């Protein structure tokens, strides 16, 4: 592969500029009519740069006020779309598979830092939003492959840089499928959704929102802008096109096999992470960053029929495949926390892996408070450190079993349980406070009865 200096940069960005001030137009919605900003040929190597997913709204400081008031209708800010053609100049076609190889990933010079956050419960929330309703954040500094934070002392770990979002443009038919099923979910509400009452996620789905929509090179003064913006899907969830799947192992050397729904594929990339824990549980849970990707593409003609099996009412109900790259942090010793599908009120749920994983995360959080950390510090840490989440059992009625494994080597101290009584000298009391705002909303919050 060519060296980075010789790789053409087809999408430069400046993290110091507003999203609308970038040289190349960004987009934060999915729609088949968003035109490609560049064309790439298969087997060519090229560089794409990305701003962080909030578009610079979160600052490198010791206040969480920016996390509390962040405008989530402006997120994500994606680089692309890029149309892909073969050696003869023929574009990828619907029914093909687009292969995107992640040759290299990194931070932009002068921007070797990132952030992890907890959104205010009234503005985004998260997996444990009723437990942690206050907006909080931690800033991380990068030192080669390692990250450390002045806001969560005593921790240092190696990261696996990866894009949270890699996806292709939907066809008109697929876009209508998305909007119909997500709108139906919102209209039905939470009354029949017992899981929604346990996870306290709100809203149920994020329907098209024209306000703050960025549609690439489609100018807001264009008479078609409002129509497209009112149809375009939000980028928050992953879908059939890939999108925001937040797979931490999708790093250097990985290949993603994306379904193609429109001519050229029109793939986009963004939401770069320095590191992430399985589940990205705080929602703004990875170490969010600006950075670059060195990419190479290929086309597998008729690849959807050859390799993907639809699991739904149409041939469009498929999902991508990816290959894990050869690089990842080497941690060999883990402390593993178990959870089962019984919620915090003691109610039994039938084989519910989400409830089980929630319990595993909560068990882990409150374990580490015994070592001087605040619950919020560990909630943020589990969102971004290389911890491993697993569905360990999904057949033993009525309890699903989920586990969360935390590498012990990321801590300066020994955090394993001791046979002998723990002496005060073994516990490092964390004196550094986490940037945090008050919670001024009216939604109910949860306080553990026993601590």
C-alpha positions, 0 to 999 in steps of 0.5 A: 500500500502507498504511504500516507503522504502519497495517498490522495486526500479526497475529503479534507476537513478542519476540526476548527471550523463549523460543519457548514464551513468545511471545504467539502459538504457534510451530511447528517441524514440518509437519502438516495438523492444526496449526491456523491461528493467524489468518485473512487475506483476499485483498488485505489487507495484514498484518504478521507478525513472526519470531524467528530460526530457533534461537529465540534460542539464538545470542547476540551475543557473541564465543564460539562455544560456543552454536554448538557445543551448539545444539539443532537439533531445536528449529529452525525456529520458524515464524510461522503457520499462516495460513488464507487466504480470498477476498472471500466468505470461502471458503477456499483449496482443495486444487488452488488456488495461493496467491500470497504477495507480500512487500511489505516485510521488515526487522529488529525495532527494537533487534535490528539484528544477525544471525549466521552459523555453522559447526556442529560436525561432530558436531552438524549439520555442513555442506556442507564439514563434513570441511574445517571441523569446528569450531563457529565464528560471526561476528556481523554488524551492520546499518547500513541496507542494509549489513552488516559484522562485527567477526569478518571485518574489511575486508568490507562489503556490501548485503544482500537480506532474505528469508525462508528458509521460506515454505510451505503445510501438507501434506495427510495423503497428501503427508505420508505420501509425504515420510515414506516416501521419506525413511525409505527413504533412511535405511534404504538408507544410504550404501553405494550413494550415492557422493555421500554419501561425498564430501559427508560429510552426516550424517544422510541425512535428518531423520525425524519427531522428537517431542522438542522438537516445537512444534505451534502451539496443540496443547498438549503435554498434548493426548492427540493431541500425541504422535501428531501429533508422531511423524508431523509432518515436520521443516522442514529440507529444502524440499519440494513445499510450498515450505518451507526453500528458502533462495532469496536473491532471494525478497525485497521485491516478490517473489511466491511461487506455492505449491501448496495441499494443505489447506483454507485453505492454512495457510501459514507463514513464518520463518527470516529472513535479512539476506543469503545466498550461493547455496547457504548452504554452511555450513548456518547460512550466511545472516545469521540474524536476527529481523524482520518481513514485510509480506505480501499474499495472493491465490488462483488457483482450480484453479491447480495444474492450470492452471500446475503439471505434476507430476513424479512418481507423483502429482498432488502431486509439484509445486513452487512458482514465484516471481517475483523482486522489483525490488530487489537489490544492484548489483555489476558486477565479480566474481571467478569461481571454477570447479569440476569434478566431480573430488573432493579425492581426485582421483576422477572423478564423472559430471556431478555438479554438487554435487561441482563446486560443492564444488570451486568453493567450496573453490577460492574459500576458499583463494584468499582466504587469500592475502589474510590471511583464515582459511579459516573466515572465508571459508567464513562469508563465502561463506555470507552475502555476495551471491555468485552460484552457477551450474551452468555446464555439465551436459552435457559428459561426464564433468565438470559445471562449476559456478562461484562469482562473488564481488563484488570491491567488498565488500572494502576491498582489491583482491583480483584477481590481479596481473601484478606480484608482490604487495607485502606492503603490499597484503596486509591481515593479519587480526588479528581472530580468529574465535569458534571451538571445538575439534573433539572428535569422532572423524570423519575430517577433511580437511587440504589437502596443498598450501597 
